[in-house]
């Protein structure tokens, strides 16, 4: 396995930049920057191809908006002729506290519209997700504003550390496989 598809979930447009819901885009930006790559607009996504230690990563940030993420995922997976086992989807997660990450090779969409569309499009929940905990620090009825809100200044340090950790987890997934990368990711605690 020398080629991988990395999908960062988010919404296009300046109003969504650096919001909790767009953390998938932020992680991919950091990963591609770390490998001295750059994104270009392509079919259904902004796309960057980068290399690291003999591995190739096709990184996509869908331009379809969150609720249609499956379309871009499937198109690029098919175009690159990759099995679903060689993909990672980076996504925000309300159910995880801010100081946690979770990597799993399968699992439900947990009510996340981007994951819901991917699962519907692929016909399975058996694909790797790197969940970035954003916490659930909002009043009843405030979920949408919270998810689409910007990080608070006091959250930014943890967010920055977690973004860097995510780039390392993506590398680990490619280098040492899902199981060992899961041990690494799921035992991180950020303070």
C-alpha positions in Angstrom: 0.0 0.0 0.0 1.7 3.1 -1.3 -1.2 5.4 -2.1 -3.9 6.8 0.2 -6.9 9.1 -0.1 -7.3 11.6 2.7 -10.6 13.4 2.9 -11.1 16.5 5.1 -14.7 17.4 5.7 -15.8 21.0 5.7 -17.8 23.7 3.9 -16.4 26.0 1.2 -16.7 29.7 1.6 -15.1 32.4 3.8 -17.9 32.3 6.3 -17.0 28.7 7.2 -13.2 29.2 7.5 -11.7 28.2 10.8 -15.0 27.0 12.2 -15.4 23.9 14.3 -17.2 22.1 11.4 -14.3 22.8 9.1 -11.6 21.2 11.1 -11.2 18.5 8.4 -10.1 21.2 6.0 -7.7 22.7 8.6 -6.1 19.3 9.2 -5.6 18.7 5.5 -4.2 22.2 5.0 -1.6 21.5 7.8 -0.8 18.1 6.4 -0.3 19.3 2.8 1.7 22.3 4.0 3.9 20.0 6.1 4.8 18.0 3.0 5.4 21.3 1.0 2.4 20.7 -1.2 -0.5 22.9 -2.3 -4.1 22.5 -3.3 -5.6 23.2 -6.7 -9.2 23.2 -7.7 -10.3 20.1 -9.5 -13.4 18.0 -10.0 -15.7 18.2 -6.9 -12.8 19.1 -4.6 -9.7 21.1 -3.9 -7.0 18.5 -4.4 -3.3 18.1 -3.4 -1.0 15.2 -4.1 1.9 14.9 -1.7 4.6 12.3 -1.0 6.1 11.2 2.3 8.5 8.3 2.9 7.6 6.6 -0.4 3.9 7.0 0.2 1.6 9.1 -2.0 -1.4 10.9 -0.4 -4.2 12.3 -2.5 -5.8 14.9 -0.2 -9.2 16.3 -1.0 -11.3 19.0 0.5 -14.8 18.5 -1.1 -16.3 21.6 -2.8 -19.8 19.9 -2.6 -20.6 21.3 0.8 -20.8 19.0 3.8 -24.1 17.3 3.1 -22.8 16.0 -0.3 -19.3 14.9 0.8 -19.9 11.3 -0.4 -20.0 12.4 -4.1 -16.4 13.8 -3.9 -15.2 10.9 -1.8 -16.5 8.3 -4.2 -15.3 10.1 -7.3 -11.7 10.4 -6.1 -11.6 6.9 -4.6 -12.7 5.5 -8.0 -10.4 7.9 -10.0 -7.4 6.9 -8.0 -8.5 3.2 -8.0 -8.1 2.9 -4.3 -10.0 0.5 -1.9 -11.9 2.1 0.9 -9.3 0.6 3.3 -6.8 3.1 2.0 -8.8 6.1 2.9 -9.1 8.3 6.0 -11.9 10.8 6.6 -11.1 13.7 9.0 -14.2 15.0 10.7 -15.4 17.1 13.6 -17.2 15.2 16.4 -19.5 16.8 19.0 -19.6 13.6 21.1 -15.8 13.8 21.9 -14.4 16.3 24.3 -12.1 19.0 22.9 -9.0 17.2 24.3 -9.6 13.9 22.4 -9.1 12.4 19.0 -10.6 9.0 17.9 -9.4 6.8 15.0 -11.6 3.9 14.0 -11.8 1.7 10.9 -15.6 1.6 11.0 -18.6 3.1 12.9 -21.8 5.0 12.5 -22.2 8.5 11.2 -23.2 9.6 14.7 -25.7 12.1 13.2 -22.9 13.9 11.2 -24.4 14.9 7.8 -21.1 14.6 6.0 -20.5 11.1 7.3 -24.1 10.2 6.6 -23.8 11.1 2.9 -20.5 9.2 2.6 -22.0 6.1 4.2 -25.1 6.4 1.9 -22.9 6.8 -1.2 -20.5 4.0 -0.3 -23.2 1.7 1.1 -21.1 1.0 4.2 -19.8 2.4 7.4 -16.6 0.4 7.1 -14.2 3.2 6.3 -11.6 4.9 8.5 -12.6 8.0 10.4 -10.3 10.3 12.3 -12.7 12.2 14.6 -11.6 15.5 16.0 -13.4 16.2 19.3 -14.9 19.7 19.4 -16.9 19.2 22.6 -20.5 20.1 23.2 -20.3 23.3 25.1 -23.5 24.9 24.0 -27.0 25.6 25.3 -30.0 23.6 24.3 -30.9 24.6 20.7 -27.5 26.1 20.1 -25.8 23.1 18.3 -25.8 24.7 14.8 -24.3 28.0 16.0 -21.7 26.1 18.0 -20.6 23.8 15.2 -20.5 26.6 12.7 -18.8 28.9 15.2 -15.2 29.9 15.4 -12.8 28.4 18.0 -12.6 30.4 21.3 -9.2 31.9 22.0 -8.8 29.6 25.0 -9.5 26.6 22.8 -6.9 27.5 20.1 -3.8 26.1 21.8 -5.4 22.6 22.1 -6.8 22.8 18.6 -3.3 23.7 17.2 -1.7 20.7 19.1 -4.4 18.4 17.8 -4.1 19.5 14.2 -0.3 18.7 14.4 -1.2 15.3 16.0 -3.6 14.5 13.2 -0.9 15.0 10.6 1.2 12.5 12.5 -1.7 10.1 12.8 -2.2 10.2 9.0 1.5 9.4 8.5 1.3 6.6 11.0 -1.8 5.1 9.3 0.2 4.9 6.1 3.4 3.7 7.7 2.3 1.3 10.5 -1.3 0.5 9.7 -4.7 1.2 11.2 -4.4 -0.8 14.4 -1.1 0.8 15.6 -2.2 4.2 14.5 -5.5 3.7 16.5 -3.4 3.0 19.6 -1.5 6.1 19.0 -4.5 8.4 18.3 -6.9 7.0 20.8 -4.5 7.4 23.7 -3.7 11.1 23.0 -5.0 13.5 25.6 -4.4 17.2 25.1 -4.3 19.7 27.9 
